[in-house]
Amino acid sequence: WSSLVCYSLYFTDFVGQAVFKGDPQAEEFSEKRKLYDEGVRFGCWGMSMYSLSCSCYSFLLDKLIKRFRAKPVYIGGQLVYTTGMIFMALTRSKWGVLLFSWSAGVMYSTLFTMPYLLVAHYHETDTIQCEDSWFLRQIRELLSSIKDRPDVQKTETTKQPFTDQVRGIGTDIA
């Protein structure tokens, strides 16, 4: 995840310096500064390829999971990104920027779409089983002892501190 953040934050700077051989510290109208600015603008095209690939891959992700299962699709998305970034760093060319930026969209889609697809699948198939663990029993006993204490003022929340309703993973984590 952190590698994707670095890509998003420093990509246009990378294109301006490594691909176009510009210098952001150069004087305002110097040749090096013009090259850097041109590279940053060109890097924006790479970012648009990244967004386009994210949209396309997100659309196909559910179908890929049904065909190949979740784990291979997740690992494959990570490998596509890793390979694309390695080749972009090695080639440092304009066509590489446009071509290999697609791999970042695959990873972004994998990271931010798959968890929601998996949780939706678990809820759809009722495969989430929330068992009454030792920790939950301890919390319920503590809340019951607080509720039953005569020195605690009764409010609406302390009258019913917990219910037997089993909640989903997302609401329990939140």
N, C-alpha and C positions, 0 to 999 in steps of 0.2 A: 504494500500500500504506500509506503513512504517513497518508493522509487517512482510511483506514478505522480505523487505530489511534486517531486523534484523535476520530473519531465514537464509538468504543467507550469511550474513557476519559472524554469530556466531555459525552456526550449528555444524561444525566439532569441535569447541571448546567445545560446550555443550556435544557432544558425548564423547569427551576425558575426560571431568571432571565429568559430572553427570552420564553417563552410565558406563564408564570404571573406574571411581573413581581415575583418574590420576591427577597429579599436574604439570602444565606447568612451575612452578617456582622451581621445584625440581632439584636436581643435575643431570648432563647430563646422567649418566648411572645407576641411581637409579631405583628401582622397580616402584615408582610412576611416574617417567618420562617415563619409557617404557610403562606403562599402558596408559598414556596420548597420547603418539605417536601412539600406537596401536588404540586407540579410534578415533584419527583424521583420520587415514587411513580408519577405518571402516566407519566413517562419510562420507567419499567420496563415498562409496557405496550407502548411503542414498541420497546423492546429485544426483547420477546417476539415482536412482529411481524417484527422483523429475523431472529430465529432460525427462525421458522416459514417465512419466505420463503426462507431459506437451504436449509432441508431440502427444500422443494418444488422449488426451482430446481435443486438438486443432482441430484434424481431425474430431471429433464427434460434436464439438460445434455448427456448423451451422445446423446440423440435429436436435440437441436438441432444438435449438431456434425455428425451424420450428414446432416442435411437442408441446413444452411446452410454447413458447413465451419467450421473452428476459428477462423480470423481474424475473420470477421464476428461470430461469437458472442462472442469475447473483447472486441472493440471495442464491441459492443452492450452487454455487461455493464458496461463502464466508463461508457458514455454514459448508461445507465439510472441508475447511481449519481450521476453528475454532475448530471443533470437533477433527480433527486429531492432532492438536497441543496440545490440552488439554490432550488427551489420551497419547501422547508421553511424555508430562511432568509428567503425573501421573505414567506411567509404567516404564520409564527409563530403557528399556531393549533393547537388540540387535534386537530382532524381531520387537519391536515397532519402532525402527529407520527405519528399512527397510519397514515396512508396512505403517506407518503413514507419511513417507516422500512423498508418493504418493499424499497426500492431498495438499501439497505445489505446486505441478505441476498443480493441478486443479485450484488453485487460480491464479497462474501466467498466465495460459492460459486465464482464465476469464478476468483478468485485462488488458492484452495486446492484446487480440484478439477481444473481443466483441465490443469495440468502433469502430474498423475498419469495422467489419461486419455490424454494425448499420449504419454507414455513407454510406457504399456501398449500403445497402438496401434503404436508403433514396434517394440516387441519382438514383438508378435503377427504383424506383417507382415514382419519381418526387414528393415526399412528402415534400421537403424542399421549403418553401415559404418565400422569403425575401421581407418583406414589407418595404416601404419607411417610416422609423420612423422619429420622430421629430429630433433626434440626427443627422441622416444622412442628413436631409434637412439643418440643421444648418452648418454642415461641407461643404456642397456644396455651400451654400450662402457665406461662408467665403472664399472658394477657388475662387469663381466667383468675389468677391470684390477685392481680391488680383490680379487676372488676369486682371481686368479692370482698375487698378490703373496705371496712366501714369508714375509714378516715379519708377515702378518696371520694371527691364530689362527683356525683353521677351527671354526665352530660350525654348528649345523643350519641356521640362516638364511643363512649365507654360502655354504654348499655349493650351494644352489639359490636365488639372489637373485631370479630372475624366471622366468616360464614363458612359453610361446607362447600361452597361453590368452587370448582376447579377452574382456574384461569389459564389463559394461554401463555406461552413462553414470552412473547413480546410485552404483554402487560405486566408480567411478574418481574421482568428485568427492568422495565421503566420504573 
